[in-house]
């Protein structure tokens, strides 16, 4: 097959979108690196460390960062690979919602969309409220709820403005964010290795310590919320497929590589941070253990400069999260699946962005922070909502694969390893979903149960009769045969 120019590829991608019944409304301008960058930025290993490091160290102690990170990374790669394979076959902004609809019907798609929507709101709240929790003490402001919420609102508004008015700027910032995170992680690791007294590596693999009242084995599992929450949000690569050139290859590679690289770099960053702990009980009791470690290890202006750099990485993370969430909400509204869909499905004519969806998400994220009394409850809700939406289409894809109904694999596919990888992904998500609603995260469990009950009632009262799922084919079979990419039997290299 001859190599296409960028313009020819975009035309081909736009025509293929017609296969799903949609006109090209969003600006298709992102390459493979930009697609990877948005997922990598949302994962944001620096944000995960700065906001949730204390949770891991207080429950599972150093072993969360010795054994926990590699374990979570490996199993998350099974989930990401399963999702990437489906993204290659169904390259639309609806992502998991469209995948479930295509593989299981509109009812499956509807529930997938709502779980993903709930998770998207919660993860945006978790990231941006985490910025407020980090920034207020760094700025020396009074640590009151009013101050935290004011800073949180300002952060959300800044992300809303960028996502409404400047998608090209957002794309450039996402690209820059990758370099920022890699260089920033190197600076953090280098500063600790140079200036902090380091414990032996065995400290992170043998120290069975917990500040909780739970048995160590359970406390260790509870502490896994930190790496699991950090390695979340990579579905962004799928949500921006309608803005990505050659999405059948670029979206799945963006998703997979974001998890792989974040897992490796995050393990190094968190391991070195853990080895720099001086007094373990004092660190766990600190208001922000991450701040405490760097302040004690480096002191003075060096620590402040590095912590301001951390704050920048967190801001990039929230920016990317809102970009992804707005595309998901826009796609669901475009198919009339949510109240107020007419307004939510509108695109700003001058900026080519889902402006209404963007600001609705900003408002909802602010509201959820007021409702949730604890930060870990927000984090738990985001992990459960997103990962349930991740594996619903994986389950349906596995079922369709085994009974021979799914044959239109994309160029990025798992081949004969697909079914085993899917099964491991499903088992892992079942495990973490149960884990993160168990004590001490009961509020997340109650919230999840309430959302599920409301969705079931809403579905049988209205959606089952009225919701028809994604739009139908509009391209002719001849157009599809001559324009849709042909899927080879194995994954191809990520295009440049």
Protein Blocks (a to p, Z undefined) as FASTA:
>chain_A
ZZddfklmmmmmmmmmmmnopacfbdcfbdfklmmmmmmmmnommlmmmmmmmmmmmmno
mmlmmmmmmmmmmmmmmmmmmmmmmmmmmccfklmmmmmmmmnojklmmmmmmmmmmmmm
mmmmmmmmmmmmmmmmmnopacdfklmmmmmmmmmmmmmmmmmmmmmlmmmmmmmmmmmm
mmmmmmmmmmmmmmpccddfklmmmmccdfbfbdfklmmmmmmmmmmmmmgojlmmmmmm
mmcghkllmmmmmmmmmmmmmmmmmmmmmmmmmmmpcblmlmmmpmblmlmmmmmmngpj
llmmmmmmmmmmmmmmmmmmmmmmmmmmmmmmmnopaghklmmmpccfklopafklmmmm
mmmmmmmmmmpmbfklmmmmmmmmmmmmmmmmmmmmmmmmmnopambbcfbdgkjmlmmm
mmmmmmmmmmmmmmmmgcfklmmmmmmmmmmmmmmmmmmmmmmmmmgbjaddfbdfklmm
mmpccddfbdcdddZZ
